[in-house]
Amino acid sequence: MDTLHDRINRVIHTSAFEHVLEQHGIDLIEFQCTWDKISGGDFDKLPQPYREAILVGEEDLHGCKEIALA
């Protein structure tokens, strides 16, 4: 099972993730400095905008097709 840290690492640089944070007036640096302290590693303890950004980032990644390079 993925940890919250793993989930965030996958989505943190997606445009969808960053866009949701911006919509809520949250700076990426603020997110990076606070998510672990706030959550203690528990997704459900994150503030709603943080959870929303992660979920939207995951949706964005699932929408991308992976291309295998030979």
C-alpha positions as CSV (number, residue, x, y, z in Angstrom):
1,M,0.0,0.0,0.0
2,D,1.3,3.4,-0.9
3,T,2.0,5.9,1.8
4,L,0.7,9.4,1.7
5,H,4.3,10.5,1.0
6,D,4.3,8.2,-2.1
7,R,1.0,9.6,-3.3
8,I,2.2,13.2,-3.0
9,N,5.5,12.5,-4.7
10,R,3.6,11.2,-7.8
11,V,1.3,14.2,-8.1
12,I,3.2,17.2,-6.7
13,H,4.4,18.4,-10.1
14,T,1.2,17.8,-12.1
15,S,-0.4,21.0,-13.4
16,A,-3.7,19.9,-12.0
17,F,-2.3,19.6,-8.4
18,E,-0.7,23.0,-8.6
19,H,-3.8,24.5,-10.1
20,V,-6.0,23.3,-7.2
21,L,-3.6,24.7,-4.7
22,E,-3.5,28.0,-6.5
23,Q,-7.3,28.2,-6.6
24,H,-7.2,27.9,-2.8
25,G,-4.4,30.5,-2.4
26,I,-2.0,27.9,-1.2
27,D,1.7,28.2,-2.2
28,L,3.5,24.9,-3.2
29,I,6.2,25.7,-0.6
30,E,3.5,26.1,2.1
31,F,2.1,22.7,1.1
32,Q,5.5,21.1,1.2
33,C,6.3,22.5,4.6
34,T,3.0,21.7,6.3
35,W,1.3,18.6,4.9
36,D,3.3,16.1,7.0
37,K,2.9,18.0,10.3
38,I,-0.8,18.5,9.7
39,S,-1.6,15.0,8.6
40,G,0.9,12.7,10.5
41,G,0.8,10.6,7.4
42,D,-3.0,10.3,7.3
43,F,-4.7,11.5,4.2
44,D,-8.0,12.0,6.0
45,K,-6.4,14.5,8.4
46,L,-5.3,16.8,5.6
47,P,-7.2,20.0,5.0
48,Q,-9.9,19.7,2.3
49,P,-7.9,21.7,-0.3
50,Y,-4.8,19.5,0.2
51,R,-6.9,16.3,-0.3
52,E,-8.6,17.8,-3.3
53,A,-5.3,18.7,-4.9
54,I,-3.9,15.2,-4.4
55,L,-7.1,13.5,-5.8
56,V,-7.1,15.8,-8.9
57,G,-3.4,15.2,-9.4
58,E,-4.0,11.5,-9.3
59,E,-6.9,11.8,-11.8
60,D,-4.6,13.8,-14.1
61,L,-1.9,11.1,-13.9
62,H,-4.5,8.4,-14.7
63,G,-5.6,10.3,-17.7
64,C,-2.1,10.4,-19.1
65,K,-1.0,7.5,-21.4
66,E,2.3,6.0,-20.8
67,I,4.5,5.5,-23.8
68,A,7.2,2.8,-23.8
69,L,10.4,3.8,-25.5
70,A,12.5,1.2,-27.1
